[in-house]
Amino acid sequence: MTDTAPENSGSPGPGGPVSRTSGDISLRGFLSEVAAPTPNWSAGGVAAVTAAAAAGLLAMTARLATDLGDAGERAAEADALAARAMELAEEDAEAYRAVLDAQRVRDGGETRGGRLSVALAGAARPPQELAGLGERIAGMAESLAVRGKPVTRGDAIAAALLAAGAAGSAAVLARINLTTAGRPDDEGIGAADAAAKAADDAAKRLATP
């Protein structure tokens, strides 16, 4: 998320936005919710789902690489990365709501400003971690693209590109939130940028003919 959401953008339905882990929402429903003018899904959550999808492609690629002795371990690692990405989607939504709540505080003095700064700094944490997660997924994709079956090389390359996109988006979101919170020199910005660059480098190595 970023701090730019309009304050009248709506509010989550009963119990908050559709759970990122429930599996109850269809793909069509997910896309409709992303496009809706509500805070249910924001850039951070979408980036996290993208990273989870990339990790899912890697889990599939690993399971098909039956000639690899560590195929099972690789698949399990990819599953864990996908699960964590979906958890980050939930955490991003919670952080988003905290920022919206802080924006709605009527006190225009230091109380509101301090609360908003804290909320924005907290909202930077999920994308910061997501950037690192994207780096791990892209690195794993690079390995599987080389060692996996030729028929799944395209899936591994796509996973790397998706992970790099998620990592890059997450790094931008972390920077926006921390800068707006008055922390432009926070070390988390550099760490997220470095992770995004590493993911992008891995994807480019794979995608370059």
C-alpha positions as a LaTeX table, in Angstrom:
\begin{tabular}{lrrr}
\hline
Residue & $x$ (\AA) & $y$ (\AA) & $z$ (\AA) \\
\hline
Met1 & 0.00 & 0.00 & 0.00 \\
Thr2 & 0.93 & 3.66 & $-0.13$ \\
Asp3 & $-0.30$ & 6.69 & 1.71 \\
Thr4 & $-2.14$ & 8.00 & $-1.34$ \\
Ala5 & $-5.45$ & 6.19 & $-0.86$ \\
Pro6 & $-8.41$ & 8.58 & $-0.77$ \\
Glu7 & $-10.02$ & 8.79 & 2.64 \\
Asn8 & $-13.46$ & 8.27 & 1.13 \\
Ser9 & $-12.41$ & 5.18 & $-0.77$ \\
Gly10 & $-14.75$ & 2.97 & 1.21 \\
Ser11 & $-14.23$ & 0.45 & 3.93 \\
Pro12 & $-13.82$ & $-3.29$ & 4.12 \\
Gly13 & $-16.93$ & $-5.39$ & 4.39 \\
Pro14 & $-17.85$ & $-7.41$ & 7.46 \\
Gly15 & $-14.75$ & $-8.98$ & 8.92 \\
Gly16 & $-12.47$ & $-6.98$ & 6.64 \\
Pro17 & $-11.34$ & $-7.78$ & 3.11 \\
Val18 & $-11.60$ & $-11.23$ & 1.63 \\
Ser19 & $-8.93$ & $-13.38$ & 3.23 \\
Arg20 & $-5.82$ & $-13.84$ & 1.12 \\
Thr21 & $-5.50$ & $-17.34$ & 2.54 \\
Ser22 & $-9.12$ & $-18.54$ & 2.53 \\
Gly23 & $-9.24$ & $-19.62$ & $-1.09$ \\
Asp24 & $-12.92$ & $-18.55$ & $-1.13$ \\
Ile25 & $-12.51$ & $-15.87$ & $-3.77$ \\
Ser26 & $-12.47$ & $-16.76$ & $-7.46$ \\
Leu27 & $-9.91$ & $-15.36$ & $-9.85$ \\
Arg28 & $-12.62$ & $-13.24$ & $-11.49$ \\
Gly29 & $-13.72$ & $-12.06$ & $-8.06$ \\
Phe30 & $-10.15$ & $-11.20$ & $-7.11$ \\
Leu31 & $-9.67$ & $-9.09$ & $-10.22$ \\
Ser32 & $-12.98$ & $-7.34$ & $-9.61$ \\
Glu33 & $-11.96$ & $-6.50$ & $-6.05$ \\
Val34 & $-8.60$ & $-5.18$ & $-7.19$ \\
Ala35 & $-10.37$ & $-2.87$ & $-9.65$ \\
Ala36 & $-12.96$ & $-1.69$ & $-7.11$ \\
Pro37 & $-12.55$ & 1.73 & $-5.42$ \\
Thr38 & $-12.13$ & 0.17 & $-1.97$ \\
Pro39 & $-9.10$ & $-0.53$ & 0.23 \\
Asn40 & $-9.63$ & $-4.29$ & 0.14 \\
Trp41 & $-6.68$ & $-4.81$ & $-2.21$ \\
Ser42 & $-3.80$ & $-2.46$ & $-2.85$ \\
Ala43 & $-0.48$ & $-2.58$ & $-4.66$ \\
Gly44 & 1.29 & $-4.39$ & $-1.83$ \\
Gly45 & $-1.28$ & $-7.16$ & $-1.68$ \\
Val46 & $-1.31$ & $-7.61$ & $-5.45$ \\
Ala47 & 2.50 & $-7.74$ & $-5.50$ \\
Ala48 & 2.40 & $-10.39$ & $-2.78$ \\
Val49 & $-0.09$ & $-12.51$ & $-4.72$ \\
Thr50 & 2.12 & $-12.15$ & $-7.79$ \\
Ala51 & 5.10 & $-13.43$ & $-5.80$ \\
Ala52 & 3.00 & $-16.32$ & $-4.50$ \\
Ala53 & 2.02 & $-17.24$ & $-8.06$ \\
Ala54 & 5.67 & $-17.14$ & $-9.10$ \\
Ala55 & 6.57 & $-19.46$ & $-6.23$ \\
Gly56 & 3.71 & $-21.74$ & $-7.26$ \\
Leu57 & 5.19 & $-22.03$ & $-10.74$ \\
Leu58 & 8.48 & $-23.02$ & $-9.16$ \\
Ala59 & 6.82 & $-25.65$ & $-6.98$ \\
Met60 & 5.29 & $-27.16$ & $-10.09$ \\
Thr61 & 8.60 & $-26.97$ & $-11.95$ \\
Ala62 & 10.41 & $-28.68$ & $-9.09$ \\
Arg63 & 7.85 & $-31.46$ & $-8.81$ \\
Leu64 & 8.22 & $-32.21$ & $-12.50$ \\
Ala65 & 12.03 & $-32.30$ & $-12.21$ \\
Thr66 & 11.96 & $-35.92$ & $-11.12$ \\
Asp67 & 15.59 & $-36.47$ & $-12.06$ \\
Leu68 & 16.75 & $-33.96$ & $-9.43$ \\
Gly69 & 17.66 & $-35.54$ & $-6.15$ \\
Asp70 & 16.46 & $-32.53$ & $-4.20$ \\
Ala71 & 13.28 & $-31.94$ & $-6.20$ \\
Gly72 & 11.10 & $-32.57$ & $-3.16$ \\
Glu73 & 13.03 & $-30.13$ & $-1.03$ \\
Arg74 & 12.88 & $-27.49$ & $-3.75$ \\
Ala75 & 9.13 & $-27.94$ & $-4.11$ \\
Ala76 & 8.66 & $-27.66$ & $-0.36$ \\
Glu77 & 10.74 & $-24.49$ & $-0.26$ \\
Ala78 & 8.70 & $-22.98$ & $-3.08$ \\
Asp79 & 5.48 & $-23.90$ & $-1.26$ \\
Ala80 & 6.77 & $-22.19$ & 1.87 \\
Leu81 & 7.68 & $-19.06$ & $-0.09$ \\
Ala82 & 4.20 & $-18.97$ & $-1.64$ \\
Ala83 & 2.58 & $-19.37$ & 1.77 \\
Arg84 & 4.66 & $-16.56$ & 3.25 \\
Ala85 & 3.84 & $-14.30$ & 0.33 \\
Met86 & 0.14 & $-14.80$ & 0.99 \\
Glu87 & 0.67 & $-14.04$ & 4.66 \\
Leu88 & 2.36 & $-10.80$ & 3.61 \\
Ala89 & $-0.72$ & $-9.95$ & 1.56 \\
Glu90 & $-2.75$ & $-10.20$ & 4.77 \\
Glu91 & $-0.20$ & $-8.17$ & 6.72 \\
Asp92 & $-0.16$ & $-5.52$ & 4.03 \\
Ala93 & $-3.95$ & $-5.21$ & 4.24 \\
Glu94 & $-3.77$ & $-4.79$ & 8.02 \\
Ala95 & $-1.07$ & $-2.13$ & 7.65 \\
Tyr96 & $-3.17$ & $-0.38$ & 4.99 \\
Arg97 & $-6.12$ & $-0.19$ & 7.38 \\
Ala98 & $-3.88$ & 1.25 & 10.09 \\
Val99 & $-2.80$ & 4.05 & 7.75 \\
Leu100 & $-6.39$ & 4.79 & 6.76 \\
Asp101 & $-7.37$ & 4.91 & 10.44 \\
Ala102 & $-4.54$ & 7.33 & 11.15 \\
Gln103 & $-5.59$ & 9.52 & 8.23 \\
Arg104 & $-9.09$ & 9.75 & 9.68 \\
Val105 & $-7.94$ & 11.08 & 13.05 \\
Arg106 & $-9.52$ & 14.52 & 13.37 \\
Asp107 & $-6.81$ & 16.00 & 15.55 \\
Gly108 & $-4.62$ & 17.87 & 13.08 \\
Gly109 & $-1.74$ & 18.34 & 15.48 \\
Glu110 & 1.20 & 16.22 & 16.52 \\
Thr111 & $-1.03$ & 13.38 & 17.69 \\
Arg112 & $-2.38$ & 12.74 & 14.19 \\
Gly113 & 0.98 & 13.32 & 12.52 \\
Gly114 & 2.81 & 11.01 & 14.90 \\
Arg115 & 0.22 & 8.28 & 14.54 \\
Leu116 & 0.31 & 8.53 & 10.77 \\
Ser117 & 4.12 & 8.39 & 10.74 \\
Val118 & 4.10 & 5.25 & 12.87 \\
Ala119 & 1.44 & 3.66 & 10.67 \\
Leu120 & 3.36 & 4.44 & 7.49 \\
Ala121 & 6.56 & 2.99 & 8.92 \\
Gly122 & 4.64 & $-0.13$ & 9.85 \\
Ala123 & 3.15 & $-0.28$ & 6.37 \\
Ala124 & 6.67 & $-0.40$ & 4.94 \\
Arg125 & 7.48 & $-3.67$ & 6.67 \\
Pro126 & 5.44 & $-6.09$ & 4.52 \\
Pro127 & 6.82 & $-4.75$ & 1.21 \\
Gln128 & 10.34 & $-4.69$ & 2.65 \\
Glu129 & 10.10 & $-8.41$ & 3.39 \\
Leu130 & 8.35 & $-9.05$ & 0.09 \\
Ala131 & 11.28 & $-7.56$ & $-1.82$ \\
Gly132 & 13.58 & $-10.09$ & $-0.17$ \\
Leu133 & 11.11 & $-12.87$ & $-0.85$ \\
Gly134 & 11.05 & $-11.90$ & $-4.52$ \\
Glu135 & 14.82 & $-12.09$ & $-4.60$ \\
Arg136 & 14.73 & $-15.63$ & $-3.19$ \\
Ile137 & 12.08 & $-16.73$ & $-5.67$ \\
Ala138 & 13.98 & $-15.28$ & $-8.62$ \\
Gly139 & 17.18 & $-16.96$ & $-7.49$ \\
Met140 & 15.43 & $-20.28$ & $-7.15$ \\
Ala141 & 13.90 & $-19.81$ & $-10.59$ \\
Glu142 & 17.31 & $-19.22$ & $-12.09$ \\
Ser143 & 18.54 & $-22.52$ & $-10.69$ \\
Leu144 & 15.49 & $-24.50$ & $-11.79$ \\
Ala145 & 15.58 & $-23.00$ & $-15.27$ \\
Val146 & 19.01 & $-24.56$ & $-15.70$ \\
Arg147 & 18.56 & $-27.80$ & $-13.79$ \\
Gly148 & 14.88 & $-28.52$ & $-14.36$ \\
Lys149 & 13.29 & $-30.17$ & $-17.36$ \\
Pro150 & 13.54 & $-28.24$ & $-20.64$ \\
Val151 & 9.76 & $-28.31$ & $-20.99$ \\
Thr152 & 9.40 & $-26.20$ & $-17.83$ \\
Arg153 & 12.17 & $-23.72$ & $-18.57$ \\
Gly154 & 9.61 & $-21.17$ & $-19.72$ \\
Asp155 & 7.72 & $-21.56$ & $-16.45$ \\
Ala156 & 10.88 & $-20.94$ & $-14.45$ \\
Ile157 & 11.75 & $-17.87$ & $-16.52$ \\
Ala158 & 8.22 & $-16.52$ & $-16.11$ \\
Ala159 & 8.47 & $-17.12$ & $-12.36$ \\
Ala160 & 11.69 & $-15.11$ & $-12.21$ \\
Leu161 & 10.17 & $-12.24$ & $-14.16$ \\
Leu162 & 7.06 & $-12.22$ & $-11.97$ \\
Ala163 & 9.14 & $-12.34$ & $-8.81$ \\
Ala164 & 11.32 & $-9.49$ & $-10.05$ \\
Gly165 & 8.25 & $-7.41$ & $-10.78$ \\
Ala166 & 6.86 & $-8.10$ & $-7.32$ \\
Ala167 & 10.19 & $-7.28$ & $-5.68$ \\
Gly168 & 10.59 & $-4.05$ & $-7.63$ \\
Ser169 & 7.06 & $-2.96$ & $-6.80$ \\
Ala170 & 7.56 & $-3.80$ & $-3.15$ \\
Ala171 & 10.79 & $-1.82$ & $-2.97$ \\
Val172 & 9.05 & 1.25 & $-4.39$ \\
Leu173 & 6.20 & 0.92 & $-1.90$ \\
Ala174 & 8.61 & 0.58 & 1.02 \\
Arg175 & 10.47 & 3.69 & $-0.12$ \\
Ile176 & 7.28 & 5.73 & $-0.52$ \\
Asn177 & 5.97 & 4.78 & 2.90 \\
Leu178 & 9.22 & 5.33 & 4.77 \\
Thr179 & 9.91 & 8.62 & 3.00 \\
Thr180 & 6.40 & 9.87 & 3.74 \\
Ala181 & 6.87 & 8.77 & 7.35 \\
Gly182 & 9.85 & 11.11 & 7.53 \\
Arg183 & 12.44 & 8.34 & 7.37 \\
Pro184 & 14.07 & 8.77 & 3.93 \\
Asp185 & 17.39 & 7.43 & 5.21 \\
Asp186 & 15.95 & 4.26 & 6.73 \\
Glu187 & 18.21 & 1.30 & 5.97 \\
Gly188 & 15.16 & $-0.71$ & 4.96 \\
Ile189 & 14.93 & 1.32 & 1.76 \\
Gly190 & 18.42 & 0.33 & 0.65 \\
Ala191 & 17.86 & $-3.30$ & 1.61 \\
Ala192 & 14.63 & $-3.50$ & $-0.37$ \\
Asp193 & 16.22 & $-1.78$ & $-3.37$ \\
Ala194 & 19.16 & $-4.20$ & $-3.27$ \\
Ala195 & 16.84 & $-7.21$ & $-3.13$ \\
Ala196 & 14.79 & $-5.88$ & $-6.02$ \\
Lys197 & 17.91 & $-5.33$ & $-8.10$ \\
Ala198 & 19.16 & $-8.85$ & $-7.40$ \\
Ala199 & 15.80 & $-10.29$ & $-8.44$ \\
Asp200 & 15.78 & $-8.18$ & $-11.58$ \\
Asp201 & 19.33 & $-9.22$ & $-12.46$ \\
Ala202 & 18.41 & $-12.90$ & $-12.12$ \\
Ala203 & 15.34 & $-12.45$ & $-14.30$ \\
Lys204 & 17.29 & $-10.58$ & $-16.94$ \\
Arg205 & 19.98 & $-13.27$ & $-17.09$ \\
Leu206 & 17.27 & $-15.84$ & $-17.77$ \\
Ala207 & 15.22 & $-13.79$ & $-20.20$ \\
Thr208 & 18.16 & $-12.60$ & $-22.29$ \\
Pro209 & 18.53 & $-14.86$ & $-25.36$ \\
\hline
\end{tabular}
